[in-house]
């Protein structure tokens, strides 16, 4: 490298280092919650063997009990804004002499913050929809699980000694896996659309962040047939009557829209793509499929999933489709990198030779 280029290389290295520092700090902020004043007193937190929210809605807890403490019973507490949920912890002695405290429960989002007051016991929690014992069914219907409102929930354990004395402590935070595999370590609730995310407070304790579901159109399936494409999905966090929504295909580049007739079953919808209006001769065109509600356009897509690269995992084939007037289309319905449903199509004068074998 010549001396004339050396200052530019040094400057580029400094800029790259500053960018790396900013990105690292941004990632730390994303996974760090503020400390809670007046909460858990400073003391060693219980070390978790496993702490996660799997499948977007199932909380799994396994922590080690202090080796010198006699434990007759234990419970997990989630507290926020004066409201506390209590969940019994199973006592599981290990072959090496340690004691493991475990619990599993489903989580569900509730928009109601709930009334502040005394902690809800296991029985009261079950009356509100939460399971009574650890391990009770995480999928027993929409009413199962702890109903949590949006915000940060403190995670704590309460250990009860044989004499009845109670000791309260926090649970140490765990680091998210850093692997770049096909699935993400954090995913939304595939049923309700809420986000339940374990984070680390600045003082090292685990907290559960709950985020309300966003208003969106979730794609369930799209069926490729020889004469049509049928789209099925549901509206998450619906904000208007179903009559206020219309389905349409919006052409990229021009904004031209072609509407389709919608059928509803609760929040679930179905419609056939208006392929006859999406053809522009033998010129290929690309269309985004969406629901329109007032001035809001909701792109229909697969978002409530843990897949990282949905466009590479959800693969679809091209299809030759015959319309009612006898014309042929070459259609490709696919999932974009952002998870949205899109369609490219082009008109054909005649069916290409061997099309049936290639599709």
N, C-alpha and C positions, 0 to 999 in steps of 0.2 A: 504494500500500500504506500502510495506516495505521501510525502509530508503535507501536500496541499489538501489531501482528502482526510487526513487524520482528525482535524477539528470536527468535521461532519460526522465521522464515526463515533467520536466521543459524545457529541451532542445527541446522536440517535440512541446510544446506550443509556444516557441519562434519562431521556424521555421514556424509553421502554421501562426503565426501573421505576420511574414515577407512576406510569400507568399500572404496573404490576402492584405497587403499593396501594394505589387507589382501589383496584379491583379486590385485593385481599381485605381491605377495610370494609368495602361494600358488602362482601360475602359475610364477614363477621357481624355487621349490623343486621343483615337479613336473618341471621340465626341467633341473635342475642336480644333478650328482652331486658327492660330496666329492672333494677332491684326494687323490692317491695319494702317500704318503710313500715315499721311496727308489725312486721310479720314474724317469720321464723327467726328466733334468736340465733346469734352466731354459735354454731356448734358443728362438729363433723357431720356431713350428710351421709346417708346410707348409700353404699356403692351398688349400683344396679348391675346385675348380670345381663339383663335384657330389658329394654325400655323402648317401645315403638308403638306406632299406630299403623297397623297393617291393613291393606285393602281399603285405605282411606277412611275407615270408620271403626276399627276394632283396636282398643287399647290393650296392650299386653305389658304386664309389669312383673319383673322378677328381681328382687333385691335381697342382699345378704343382711341378716340380722347381726347386730354387734356380737362378737364372740363371747364377751363377758356378761352379757345381759340374759337373764332368764325371761323367756317370753311365753306367756300363757295364751295370748291372743294378740292379733294385730289387725289394723285396718288402714286403708288408703283414703286420703281426703283430698278432694278438689274444691278449692275455695276461691270465691270472687265476689266482691261487693257485698259482703255480709251473708252470702249464701254458701252453704257447704254441703257437698255430697260425700257420703261415707260408703265405702265398699270394703267388705271383709277380705282379709288376706289369708290365703291358705298357708299353713305351716308345713313345710316339706323338709324333714331332716335329710341331710346328704351323707353319703358313705364316708366322707372325710371329716365328719363331725360338725360341719357348718349347718346353719339353718337358713333355708331359702323361703322367702315370703313371696307368694305369687298371686296374681289376679288377672282375669280377662273379662272385659265387658265391651259391649257395643256402645258407640257414641252416636248421638243424633242432635241435629241443630234445632233449637227452639228460639223463636224471635222474642219470646217473653223473657225479661230479665229475672222474673221471679221476685217474690217478696223476701226482703232481708229478715233474718231472724235466727232461730236456733238451727244447728246443723240437722240435716235430714238423715235419719238413721236408715239402715238397709230396708226396713219395712216401709218407711215413708218414701224412700226412693223408688221402691217397687211400685207403690201406688201411683207415683208420678211417671212410671214407665221404665224405671231402671231395674235390672236384674237384682235378685236378693243375694245370691251367692256368686262367688267368682266362678267363671266358666259356664254360667247359664247361657242359653243360646244367644249368640250374637246376631242371629238373623231370624228372629221369631216374628217378623212383621215390622211395620213402620212404627209401632209403639214401643218396641224393645230398645233398651239401652238408656244411658244417662242423657237426659235432655239438657244441653248446655247452650247458653246464650253467647253472643259474640263477645270477644275480649280475651284477656289473659287470666288463666286459672292457675293458682298456685298448687303444686303437687307436694303433699306431705304424708308422712306415715305416723301413726300413733301405736306405740308398743305398750301392751299391758302386762305387767309382771304378775306372778302368781299371787302376790298380796293385794293386787288391785291398783297399784301405782301405775300411772300413765306417763310415758315419755314421748314427746313430740319432736320430730326431726324432719329435715327435708330429704329430698332425693337428689343425688348428684346428677348433673346433666351428662348425656352421652353424646359423642360426636357422630354426625351423620356419615354414612359410608361415602367415601370419595370416589368410588368406582364409576366409570362411564359406561355402564352396561345398557341393555335394551330397555330397562325400566328405571323410573326415577325413584329415589328413596322416599319422596313425599308426593302423595297423590290425593286428589279430592275424593269425597264420598261419592261413589258411583251411583248411589240411589238418590240422595237429597241434594248433592252438589256443594255442600259446605266443605270447608277446609279445617281439618284438625291436625295441628302441627306442633310437635314437641320442639321447644327452644331452650336455650341456655340463658339464664339471667346473668347479669354482670357479676354477681357474687357466687356464681357456680352452681346454682340450683336449677332443677328442671321445672319448666312451666309449660302449660298447654295453651297454645294460641288457637282460638276458634274464630273463623271468618265466615260470615253469612254467604249463602250461595248467590251467585250472580245471575241476573236475568239473561237467559240464553236458550238457544234451541239445540238440544242434544240429539244427535243422529243415533238411531238404534240399528236400522238396517236399510239397505237399498237393494232391491231385487232387479236383476237384469233379465228381462224376458225378450222374446223375439219380436214383440210388437209394442213394448213399453218399458219404462223404468219406474218402479214404484218406490217412493221414499217413505220411511216410517221413522218417527222420532217423538220427542216430547218436549214441552216447554218447562224449563226449570225456573222457579221463582216467578211464576206468571204474574203480570202486573195489570192485566185487563181481561175482560171476558173473552172467551175464545172467538166470538164473532168479530172482535176488533183486529184479529190477525188475518193476513192474507199470505199465500205462498206465491213466490215468483222466482223466475230465473233472470238475473241481471247480467247483461253482456259486458264483458270487460272492454274498456276503452271508449265505449259509447254511452254506457249507462242505460241503454234500452232495456225495458223490462217486459216479460211475458208472464201473465198470471196463470195459476193453476187452481183447480177446485180442491178445497180442503175438506177432509172428513175428520171428525173429532170423537174421541172416547176419553172423557175426562181431560187430562192434560196431554194425552197422547194424540198425535195427528198422523195422517197418511194422505198422500196425493201422488198422482202420476205426473211425471215431468211433461210439460207442454212442448214436446219435441217438434210438433208440426210448426210451431211459431219460432223455433230456435234455429231453423235452417236458413242459411244465406247462400243458396246456390251451391257451387262446388268450392266455395271459400270456407276454410275452417274457421270456426268461432269458438270462443271459450266463455263459459257462463258460470257465475257464482249462484248457488241455490240458497235462498234465504226466506225468512218470514218477515213480513213488514207489519209493524204495530205503530200506528201514528207516524211520527217522523223517525222512529227507530227501526233500523234494519238489522235483524239477527241472522247472521250467517249460520246455516245449519252445519254442524260439525261434530266430530268425536273429541270431546274435551275431558269428560269425566273418566279418565283412564290414566294408568301409570306408564304408558308407552312413551318413550322419548321421541322416536322418529316414526311417527304414525304413517307418513307417506311411504316409508321403506318397508314397514311391517304389513300394512293393509294394502295388498296389491290386487288390482283388478285387471280384467282383460278387455280388449276392444270387442265391440259387438256390432253386428249388422242388424239393423232394426227396420222392419217393413211397416210403413204408416198405412192408414186406412185408404188413402188414395193410390196406393201401390208404389209410391216412391220409397227409395232405400236410403238409409242413413248409416254412416259409420260413426259410432258413438263410443266415447270413453268416459265413464263416470269414475272419479278417483278422489282420493283424500290428499289435500295439499300438505306441505310441511307444517303449516299452522293448525292442521287438523280439520279444515273446512272441506265441505263437499263441493266439488266443481265438476263441470261437464264440458268436454270438447266434442264437437260434432261437425260433420261435413256431409253434404248431399252427394249421392252417387247416381249416375245415369242408369247403370246396370249393375247387377250383382257381380263383383269380381270373381273370376274363376277360382274355385277352391276356397271360397270365403268360409264355407261351413267347416272345412277341416282346420282352418287357421284359428278360428275363434275358440 
